[in-house]
Amino acid sequence: MLILAIILFGMIAGAAAQLLLGKPARGIDWPLAFGAGLIGSFVGGLLISLLAGDGVDLKPSGLIGSILGAVIVTAGWLWFKRRGATAQ
């Protein structure tokens, strides 16, 4: 059950990241939301939780870190995608 909650929160964090960066005209890219949410939640959430001294407990610092991590991963992916499209 915890795994499903982590996956669901990761998708929500990834979708929130896309909305914070500006919603694409065609809607939310769910595969990107899934990937960015999971990677961002793991890296950002874990890093911020450990820096705040909360450990691996579910605290607000980890939730905020998860969304910030997803924003960074999403912004990086969109930048990389735009850079590749203009290079061709």
TIDOTI-334548 format. One record per atom (N, C-alpha, C, O, CB): residue number from 1; atom name; x, y, z. Coordinates in steps of 0.001 Angstrom, whole numbers. Each point is the difference from the previous one (the first is absolute). Glycine has a CB too. Example, Ala and Ser with C-alpha at 12.3 -4.5 7.8 and 13.67 -1.06 7.14 Angstrom:
BEGIN
i, at, x, y, z
1, N, 13190, -5690, 7800
1, CA, -890, 1190, 0
1, C, 900, 1200, 0
1, O, 1036, -19, 665
1, CB, -2928, -1154, 581
2, N, 1542, 2223, -1966
2, CA, 820, 1190, 60
2, C, -770, 1090, 730
2, O, 509, 1108, 169
2, CB, 675, -1736, -2314
END
This chain:
BEGIN
i, at, x, y, z
1, N, 821, -1191, 0
1, CA, -821, 1191, 0
1, C, 872, 1265, 0
1, O, -342, 999, -632
1, CB, -1468, -2271, 1843
2, N, 2937, 1214, -497
2, CA, 899, 1149, 37
2, C, 579, 281, -1380
2, O, 163, 1159, -382
2, CB, 386, -1675, 2769
3, N, -240, -529, -3129
3, CA, 556, 177, -1352
3, C, -1008, 733, -887
3, O, 378, 899, -752
3, CB, 1004, -3010, 1008
4, N, -2653, 1738, -173
4, CA, -1033, 672, -796
4, C, -137, 1469, 398
4, O, -202, 863, -854
4, CB, -1013, -3048, 619
5, N, 1327, 2464, 1529
5, CA, -81, 1389, 464
5, C, 1180, 808, -521
5, O, -167, 1156, -390
5, CB, -1057, -1907, 2449
6, N, 2412, 160, -2072
6, CA, 1185, 701, -505
6, C, -142, 280, -1493
6, O, 334, 1091, -463
6, CB, 1085, -2199, 2224
7, N, -1912, 132, -2511
7, CA, -191, 191, -1447
7, C, -1045, 1083, -259
7, O, 192, 861, -859
7, CB, 423, -3275, 441
8, N, -1713, 2370, 1158
8, CA, -1062, 995, -183
8, C, 504, 1400, 356
8, O, -256, 953, -735
8, CB, -1478, -2711, 1241
9, N, 2446, 1887, 613
9, CA, 520, 1318, 368
9, C, 1033, 485, -1006
9, O, 71, 1193, -296
9, CB, -491, -1717, 2700
10, N, 1219, -397, -2927
10, CA, 970, 371, -1024
10, C, -670, 568, -1235
10, O, 466, 990, -565
10, CB, 1046, -2752, 1420
11, N, -2608, 1140, -1278
11, CA, -725, 508, -1177
11, C, -618, 1363, 297
11, O, -10, 883, -858
11, CB, -474, -3243, 126
12, N, -26, 2528, 1938
12, CA, -590, 1290, 364
12, C, 1080, 1080, 56
12, O, -217, 1122, -458
12, CB, -1597, -2301, 1762
13, N, 2978, 841, -743
13, CA, 1101, 971, 62
13, C, 477, 353, -1409
13, O, 298, 1163, -276
13, CB, 402, -2077, 2524
14, N, -625, -77, -3144
14, CA, 411, 259, -1383
14, C, -1005, 871, -746
14, O, 386, 887, -761
14, CB, 808, -3070, 764
15, N, -2487, 1927, 216
15, CA, -1028, 824, -634
15, C, 32, 1417, 564
15, O, -171, 969, -740
15, CB, -1256, -3011, 376
16, N, 1645, 2164, 1677
16, CA, 99, 1330, 614
16, C, 1203, 755, -557
16, O, -65, 1212, -205
16, CB, -1032, -2083, 2302
17, N, 2185, 164, -2339
17, CA, 1192, 636, -566
17, C, -294, 557, -1384
17, O, 434, 1105, -326
17, CB, 1025, -2660, 1640
18, N, -2191, 804, -2131
18, CA, -338, 488, -1340
18, C, -914, 1215, 89
18, O, 130, 936, -789
18, CB, 112, -3263, -129
19, N, -1164, 2316, 1872
19, CA, -895, 1142, 153
19, C, 759, 1232, 505
19, O, -292, 1121, -418
19, CB, -1612, -2702, 875
20, N, 2866, 1380, 431
20, CA, 799, 1129, 501
20, C, 882, 600, -1091
20, O, 242, 1207, -12
20, CB, -254, -2256, 2279
21, N, 491, 210, -3181
21, CA, 863, 476, -1080
21, C, -794, 543, -1191
21, O, 584, 547, -935
21, CB, 1119, -2212, 1664
22, N, -2989, 1521, -699
22, CA, -844, 444, -1107
22, C, -581, -1206, -702
22, O, 732, -787, -601
22, CB, 643, 2867, 309
23, N, -2677, -2230, 363
23, CA, -665, -1167, -568
23, C, 176, -22, -1514
23, O, -263, 997, -672
23, CB, -1407, -981, 2554
24, N, 2113, -1151, -2420
24, CA, 120, -109, -1455
24, C, -1366, 132, -678
24, O, -1032, -285, 608
24, CB, 3050, -1187, -312
25, N, -2016, 1895, -1530
25, CA, -1245, 210, -736
25, C, -784, -1298, -162
25, O, -1230, 21, -43
25, CB, 2308, 1878, -1163
26, N, -384, -3012, 1117
26, CA, -701, -1277, -218
26, C, -348, -700, 1298
26, O, -488, -1130, -36
26, CB, 1681, 910, -2114
27, N, -965, 834, 3275
27, CA, -332, -590, 1292
27, C, 1232, -576, 676
27, O, 1128, 167, -465
27, CB, -3415, -673, -378
28, N, 2042, -171, 1945
28, CA, 1090, -560, 790
28, C, 551, -1239, -691
28, O, -755, -879, -417
28, CB, -271, 1778, 2538
29, N, 2331, -958, -2237
29, CA, 698, -1161, -554
29, C, 172, -1002, 1148
29, O, 916, 132, 811
29, CB, 316, 1274, -2604
30, N, -2123, -2411, 1856
30, CA, -18, -914, 1141
30, C, 1239, -873, 112
30, O, 446, -244, 1121
30, CB, -2887, 244, -1314
31, N, 3029, -489, -901
31, CA, 1260, -744, 178
31, C, 1108, 883, 591
31, O, 779, -463, 833
31, CB, -1423, -1000, -2772
32, N, 716, 2720, 1517
32, CA, 971, 925, 581
32, C, -336, 269, 1462
32, O, 897, 55, 842
32, CB, -524, 997, -3097
33, N, -1649, -884, 2562
33, CA, -413, 226, 1391
33, C, 383, -1181, 873
33, O, 453, 183, 1130
33, CB, -2350, 1246, -1919
34, N, 1719, -2633, 278
34, CA, 338, -1205, 751
34, C, 1503, -71, 258
34, O, 432, -197, 1135
34, CB, -2406, -986, -2147
35, N, 2762, 1343, -41
35, CA, 1454, -96, 133
35, C, 585, 1112, 844
35, O, 787, -253, 912
35, CB, -729, -846, -3112
36, N, -441, 2335, 1900
36, CA, 528, 1147, 741
36, C, -473, -28, 1447
36, O, 739, 375, 910
36, CB, -688, 969, -3026
37, N, -1266, -1783, 2318
37, CA, -528, -71, 1362
37, C, 727, -1024, 846
37, O, 338, 270, 1153
37, CB, -2537, 431, -2027
38, N, 2443, -1871, 314
38, CA, 699, -1027, 770
38, C, 1455, 376, 256
38, O, 488, -126, 1123
38, CB, -2011, -1585, -2105
39, N, 2212, 2170, -51
39, CA, 1413, 379, 171
39, C, 106, 1221, 911
39, O, 816, 25, 921
39, CB, -257, -951, -3209
40, N, -1376, 1925, 2031
40, CA, 34, 1213, 817
40, C, -407, -259, 1438
40, O, 581, 569, 924
40, CB, -1073, 741, -2959
41, N, -500, -2160, 2230
41, CA, -427, -320, 1358
41, C, 1094, -737, 748
41, O, 251, 269, 1175
41, CB, -2624, -367, -1943
42, N, 3012, -818, 94
42, CA, 1042, -766, 667
42, C, 1185, 896, 352
42, O, 422, 59, 1155
42, CB, -1150, -2123, -2392
43, N, 1254, 2750, 250
43, CA, 1200, 806, 221
43, C, -325, 1240, 847
43, O, 617, 220, 1042
43, CB, 327, -1040, -3242
44, N, -1901, 1618, 1755
44, CA, -319, 1241, 710
44, C, -578, -231, 1376
44, O, 407, 639, 970
44, CB, -788, 404, -3147
45, N, -578, -1964, 2264
45, CA, -634, -280, 1286
45, C, 972, -565, 1007
45, O, 9, 409, 1160
45, CB, -2127, -798, -2348
46, N, 2937, -550, 751
46, CA, 976, -604, 904
46, C, 1059, 1016, 417
46, O, 354, 79, 1176
46, CB, -749, -2306, -2255
47, N, 895, 2993, 136
47, CA, 1046, 972, 301
47, C, -488, 1068, 975
47, O, 676, 295, 985
47, CB, 305, -709, -3244
48, N, -2136, 987, 1994
48, CA, -529, 1057, 869
48, C, -344, -559, 1373
48, O, 249, 657, 1011
48, CB, -1148, 557, -3018
49, N, 327, -2424, 2063
49, CA, -328, -602, 1294
49, C, 1247, -234, 839
49, O, 7, 264, 1202
49, CB, -1996, -1348, -2241
50, N, 3044, 590, 401
50, CA, 1229, -256, 745
50, C, 681, 1295, 421
50, O, 545, 81, 1101
50, CB, -272, -2216, -2356
51, N, -297, 3152, 391
51, CA, 605, 1288, 362
51, C, -771, 692, 1124
51, O, 589, 699, 825
51, CB, 244, -475, -3174
52, N, -2146, -421, 2375
52, CA, -824, 615, 1038
52, C, 78, -775, 1315
52, O, -477, 478, 1029
52, CB, -1051, 385, -2810
53, N, 2123, -2049, 1753
53, CA, 118, -795, 1213
53, C, -1227, -840, 305
53, O, -148, -493, 1118
53, CB, 1652, 2224, -274
54, N, -2387, -1903, -1823
54, CA, -1220, -780, 222
54, C, 199, -1492, -247
54, O, -889, -799, 295
54, CB, -415, 2805, -940
55, N, 2462, -2390, 107
55, CA, 209, -1408, -336
55, C, -855, -384, -1187
55, O, -228, 813, -896
55, CB, 766, -1332, 3282
56, N, -1007, -704, -2398
56, CA, -819, -462, -1114
56, C, -1482, -35, 362
56, O, -795, -633, -695
56, CB, 2732, -710, -114
57, N, -2311, 2022, 1897
57, CA, -1407, 86, 385
57, C, -744, 906, -969
57, O, 593, 860, -651
57, CB, 6, -1246, 3068
58, N, -1903, 178, -2499
58, CA, -846, 814, -879
58, C, -276, 1330, 706
58, O, -817, 67, 919
58, CB, -253, -2142, -1982
59, N, 1745, 3109, 632
59, CA, -123, 1337, 585
59, C, -212, 1010, -1121
59, O, 262, -309, -1163
59, CB, 1212, -334, 3129
60, N, -1946, 1848, -1635
60, CA, -205, 1025, -1031
60, C, 1265, 348, -782
60, O, -80, 332, -1183
60, CB, -1728, 567, 2601
61, N, 2956, -969, -781
61, CA, 1240, 332, -716
61, C, 237, -979, -1146
61, O, 469, 400, -1066
61, CB, 500, 567, 3179
62, N, -1285, -2230, -1907
62, CA, 157, -990, -1067
62, C, -994, 199, -1122
62, O, 330, -210, -1167
62, CB, 520, -1380, 2845
63, N, -2072, 1997, -1337
63, CA, -1020, 239, -1027
63, C, 366, 1204, -853
63, O, -151, -26, -1221
63, CB, -1594, -968, 2718
64, N, 2225, 2046, -850
64, CA, 427, 1186, -750
64, C, 1213, -329, -859
64, O, 85, 419, -1154
64, CB, -974, 1077, 2970
65, N, 1823, -2246, -1247
65, CA, 1180, -417, -755
65, C, -357, -863, -1191
65, O, 648, 77, -1043
65, CB, 663, 40, 3129
66, N, -2347, -947, -1938
66, CA, -442, -848, -1112
66, C, -498, 837, -1166
66, O, 336, -273, -1153
66, CB, -939, -1520, 2779
67, N, -185, 2795, -1337
67, CA, -528, 854, -1065
67, C, 1119, 828, -618
67, O, 43, 164, -1219
67, CB, -2274, -70, 2378
68, N, 3136, 430, -338
68, CA, 1137, 759, -546
68, C, 896, -887, -858
68, O, 482, 430, -1048
68, CB, -556, 1084, 3044
69, N, 295, -2744, -1555
69, CA, 794, -933, -798
69, C, -667, -312, -1323
69, O, 669, -82, -1030
69, CB, 234, -889, 3123
70, N, -2225, 795, -2077
70, CA, -737, -267, -1235
70, C, 54, 1208, -938
70, O, 90, -167, -1216
70, CB, -1606, -1405, 2470
71, N, 1461, 2777, -704
71, CA, 101, 1215, -826
71, C, 1368, 55, -675
71, O, 96, 316, -1186
71, CB, -1695, 909, 2721
72, N, 2655, -1531, -786
72, CA, 1356, 35, -570
72, C, 153, -1048, -1096
72, O, 553, 287, -1062
72, CB, 351, 531, 3257
73, N, -1394, -2035, -1942
73, CA, 110, -1065, -1007
73, C, -820, 347, -1237
73, O, 463, -200, -1123
73, CB, -107, -1499, 2943
74, N, -1571, 2218, -1628
74, CA, -860, 362, -1133
74, C, 622, 1137, -805
74, O, 17, -49, -1230
74, CB, -2045, -684, 2526
75, N, 2538, 1757, -612
75, CA, 635, 1122, -710
75, C, 1211, -478, -786
75, O, 207, 424, -1136
75, CB, -1000, 1162, 2912
76, N, 1583, -2453, -1192
76, CA, 1157, -541, -702
76, C, -391, -806, -1219
76, O, 632, 110, -1051
76, CB, 573, -157, 3197
77, N, -2244, -762, -2014
77, CA, -453, -811, -1126
77, C, -542, 877, -1120
77, O, 311, -229, -1169
77, CB, -839, -1642, 2742
78, N, -273, 2867, -1232
78, CA, -556, 887, -1028
78, C, 1099, 802, -688
78, O, -61, 215, -1211
78, CB, -2072, -65, 2514
79, N, 3133, 294, -552
79, CA, 1132, 720, -586
79, C, 765, -911, -960
79, O, 352, 406, -1107
79, CB, -173, 1034, 3175
80, N, 70, -2667, -1635
80, CA, 723, -957, -836
80, C, -784, -320, -1272
80, O, 581, -122, -1078
80, CB, 483, -847, 3134
81, N, -2384, 835, -1928
81, CA, -848, -299, -1162
81, C, -12, 1170, -981
81, O, 87, -206, -1211
81, CB, -1514, -1290, 2642
82, N, 1319, 2727, -914
82, CA, 11, 1185, -880
82, C, 1363, 175, -663
82, O, 77, 360, -1175
82, CB, -1802, 737, 2636
83, N, 2783, -1347, -725
83, CA, 1355, 127, -539
83, C, 228, -988, -1128
83, O, 617, 341, -1010
83, CB, 194, 433, 3239
84, N, -1303, -1998, -2069
84, CA, 145, -1024, -1041
84, C, -822, 327, -1230
84, O, 412, -323, -1115
84, CB, 5, -1365, 2882
85, N, -1573, 2324, -1596
85, CA, -855, 350, -1128
85, C, 589, 1141, -818
85, O, -167, 33, -1219
85, CB, -1809, -797, 2527
86, N, 2658, 1691, -664
86, CA, 566, 1136, -735
86, C, 1341, -365, -650
86, O, 422, 670, -943
86, CB, -1579, 897, 2536
87, N, 1819, -2595, -1117
87, CA, 1303, -387, -550
87, C, -140, -715, -1350
87, O, 964, -86, -760
87, CB, -85, -102, 3100
88, N, -2041, -306, -2624
88, CA, -176, -768, -1244
88, C, -227, 862, -1163
88, O, -166, -497, -1114
88, CB, -729, -1314, 2389
END
